[in-house]
Amino acid sequence: MQDVLNEKLTLISVNISTFSGYRRATREHIAALGGQLPASAAITEGSIKVFPADGTKALQTVRRGVFRKLQAKGVKALGSQNVFAILTDELPEIEKGIADAEAEYIAERTTLEANYDQIFEDHVKANVEAEAIIRSLKVDQVTAIAKCRFSKDVFKIAPFVREGESEEDGVEGIVRGLGRQLYEEISSEMDKLLKNNAFAKNQRVGQKSLRPLKAAAQKMKKLSFLDSSVEGAINLVVDTLKLLPQEGYIQGQEFVTLERLVEVMSDTDELLNAASKVRNGVPVCDVLFPPAPPPVVEEPEVVEAAHVVEETAAEEVLDAPVAVPPVSISPVVSLPPIPVPSMPAFTRSGGFTGSGMARPTAVRSPVPNTAAPVLKPREQLKSNALLF
């Protein structure tokens, strides 16, 4: 991975500054005006426009052009807005473009220097109600022109090696950070595209709206060595664009697909996840529109099935024939009748016949003689009456 820093990548720093034309009104200035700032287009919440923005417009245009080209060629590095990691092979072309931009910048600065005072006076006339404070805060020509600077520098990355780490660890950390930065810059561009009125309101876009996506894919191709998942992100874009019309408006279901792609790419973490899935063979359509998960079998259904199995097993056991051991039956024995002595005869006078018996005073019904009990045969007995 050391070759990434030594051979594949080169850092380039570009600093382009201009005179903003704004100054803060001090308390002394406000007191001189009676304690209140006048109502003027040149005054905004205490910030005084002492020089018009149109006066430095040409310089700002050159600056934006340089950084736009660097942003398309590389990624920001070292946490700076002015330092870019670019391909070493493209360095000559980029340096030539920067040199041309610097020459244009110097020419515009010379023009500004020659017309500075006249531009200032025109600004005062356009904001006559605030003339006093604008003149009191005027920046002289020499100071203003000195703030308009253009510089560049080209250098290599020397990894910082911490105690207990190898140089390879330091290099890997830098490269991994650049890979993350690449994804974040792509997501930032897609977020701007998603907020475009064509996506937010019209629900249809033209072929020009695909340019940021194609530029992102081209940029990732050049810097795919920064992260192994970048190849998946490239295929995510390329394969989705193949599903869209190649001319005319993109609307209907095709627009929904395009909008979903931009949504995924506008979030860095979601883009990383999608790129990894595509790299692992997941179709693009399934990445953008994941299929519904299969229904989950609830636990009670599994328990009920288990009960059914147990009940079925129990029924099979009950239906199976059961072997019953033979029971020996004792022979029936007939017993002779047992004689029962007869009770003494009861007289109407209220007593019993015979001597030595007490004579009760109550009159009772005679008790009839009962025959002696006889044992029934076994065949006539109920099954639950057997004792042996």
C-alpha positions, 0 to 999 in steps of 0.5 A: 500500500506504500505505492499508493502514496509514493507513486499513485497519489500526489497532493496539491495545495491551491490557495486563492483569496480575494477581497470580500468587500465587507467590514463590521461597523464598530461602536465608534462608527455607529455612535458617529451616526447617532447610535443607529445604522441607516436603512440601506441595501449595503448594510446587513445586521451590522455588516457593511458592504464597503465594496460591491461584490461585482467588483471581484466577480471575475476573481471569484469565477476563476477561483470556483473554476479551479476548485471545481476541476480539482474536485472532479479529479481528486479528493480533499485531503488532510482535512483541508478545503484547499488540499487535494489528493490527485492521480500522479499521472494526471499531475502535468495536466492539472498543473497546466490548468492551474497555471492558465487559471493563475494567469487569468487571475493576475490579469483580472486583478490588474484590471481591478487595481486600475478601476478600484477607486471608480468602482468604489465611487459607483458603490457609494452613489448606489447607496447614498443613504449610507455614504458616511459610514461606507466612506469611513470604512473604506479599504484603500486600494493597496490593502485591498489588492494585497488581499487578492492572492494566488498560490499553489504547492505540490508535495507527497504524503509522509505518514506519521508513525506512532509508537508501536506502529509500523510505517505500513499501518500509518500508510493504511490509515491515510489511504483508508481516510482518503477512501472515506473522503471519496464516499463523503464527497460523492454523497455531498454531490448527490445530496445537492442533486436530490434537492434540485427542483426537478426531483423535489417537484417535477417528478421527472428529469432530463438527461442533463440530470444524469451528468453528476452521476456519470461524473461520480462514476468516472471519479470513482473509477480513477480512485478505486484503489483507495477502497475495495468496495469502490468497484461495487459503488461504480457498478451500482451507478453504471448498472442502474443507468442502463435501466433508464432511457438513453434519451428524452425525459426520465419519468414514471417507474424509471424516475422512481429508480433514479430517485432511489439511486440518488437517495442511496448515494446521498448518504455515505453509510448507505452508499458504503453498504450498497457498494459492498452488497453489489460487490458481493453479487447482490443484483442492483434492483435488490439493493435499491428495492430490497425484497420483502423478508419471508414470514417468520414462523411464530413460536406458538405454532411450533409448540402446537405442532409438537402437541399434535405429534404428542397427541398422535403418539398417544392415540397410537398407544391407546389404539394398540392391543394390550396383553391382559394376563389370565385371571383364575376363577375359583369354583362357586360353592353352595352353602346350606341355608342358615336357620334364623330363630323365630321371634316370640308372638306379639299379643294385642295386650302389648306383650310377648308370650313366654316368661321372663320377657318385659312388657312394653307399653307401646303397641307395635306392628308384628314383625313378619318372619323372614327367610334365611338369605341364600348366596347367588351364583357367580354368574348372577353377580355384578362385576364390581361385586366380586371380592376375589 
